Amino acid sequence: MFQDHAAAIAMPVPGHRRDRHNSPRAKKRGLIHQLIKGIAIMASVAATQAFAQTSAGTAPVATAANGVYDLIVGTYTGGKSEGLYVYRFDSKTGDARQVSVAKTVNPSYLVVSKDKRFVYAVNELPGDNGPASLRGDVSAFGFDAASGQLTFLDKVSAQGNDPCYLSLSPDGRYLFVANYSVAADPGGSFAVLPVEQDGKLGASVLTVHHEGGGPVKGRQDNAHVHSTVFSPDGRYLFTQDLGTDKLWTYRYTPDGSRGLVSPAEWRYTDVKAGTGPRHLIFGNDGRFAYLTSELAATVSVFAYHDGRMKLEQVEKLAEPGFKGTQGAAALHLSPDGKFLYVSNRGDANDISIFAVDAHSGKLKRVGRQSSLGKSPREFAIDPSGQWLIVGNQNSDTAYVFRRDQETGLLEPNPKRIDIGSPVDFKFVAP
């Protein structure tokens, strides 16, 4: 067990598997060598940037030849929803057509494998009123992008309550699941599930429980792990804990040199007490990270280097003088990295739009857009960058806004999709 309010690790399993001549001919060889070297460096940089955009568990999305993508939507069930929905999304028009549904309980967050053959979704249980003895699950599905069909493969325990976030390790061997846990027992945790060759999931090989709390009564009485995000180079795992006001930092060493996951020497990055850190993403070049703090309704900018975060800026999401309730939720960058979008729930129900300074990573507000419903928890920008779709969890609607790629603003008169309790959205190229 780690001391000093650190994380307690249960069921540890060690990592496993995985030019001196001046002749014309010499000069020509030298030029060719330099050209090849330059191409290799550019390819390396391009690969690094591509990885930085997908290292947080999001499957890479290829460009669809005809501009049509599969759009997978996670929901809360029990009302009008039956589970995971698949739509065909036309990036030329912004139209979405439902093609299938896979019945499963509360698939409120999902992730797609890098080869697009598998989809993993949490089964968020037990919820606010369920027995603490009931654990949540994670379900695995085979996915046929051509037909848009999901096929259930298996389901394993999340080893905690209220799983709410998933991320795949950079090597694709493990699925990390964050357990928010409304109940103090078992409390907030994350689990590591092995991914088999056939896409199925194995039982957890590692479960890490966080300890501690924060000053906000009723929301920070115990740990609440809200997201598990890998650094751009894949060497570090950050777990954002709303209950303890910390970004816990772990080393990921699948070669077994330090165990599969181990705490970094500095253990965590503190954030202001009572702010409730929720979701974290990295900029396209990996030099900056952006964090939503749910309880404070803010977005923060951090300079990032080799596992360490340095706070650079904090921006409030609500308009000056706003008096209602708030709840910062998701944040996503535009594909070109020039704009950051952040959702805010409660009575705000809108999306803040910020321009990103390419040099400093800092944010400048350029606008905000009503979500046209209640509780916009998650949203997504399509791979073409032309559209932003946001789900209103408590209004049974999603809206598809056309996005101005020059200004970052969202245009009025969006297209509406009626769907029960929409939460999460992932685009996949057929």
Beta strands, then each sheet from edge to edge (+ up, - down):
strand 1: 7-10
strand 2: 68-75
strand 3: 83-90
strand 4: 95-103
strand 5: 110-112
strand 6: 118-123
strand 7: 137-144
strand 8: 149-157
strand 9: 163-168
strand 10: 174-179
strand 11: 189-194
strand 12: 206-210
strand 13: 225-230
strand 14: 236-241
strand 15: 246-252
strand 16: 261-270
strand 17: 277-282
strand 18: 288-293
strand 19: 298-305
strand 20: 308-316
strand 21: 328-333
strand 22: 339-344
strand 23: 350-356
strand 24: 363-370
strand 25: 376-381
strand 26: 387-392
strand 27: 397-402
strand 28: 415-418
strand 29: 422-428
sheet 1: 1+ 12- 11+ 10- 9+
sheet 2: 4+ 3- 2+ 29-
sheet 3: 5+ 6- 7+ 8-
sheet 4: 13+ 14- 15+ 16-
sheet 5: 17+ 18- 19+ 20-
sheet 6: 21+ 22- 23+ 24-
sheet 7: 25+ 26- 27+ 28-
end
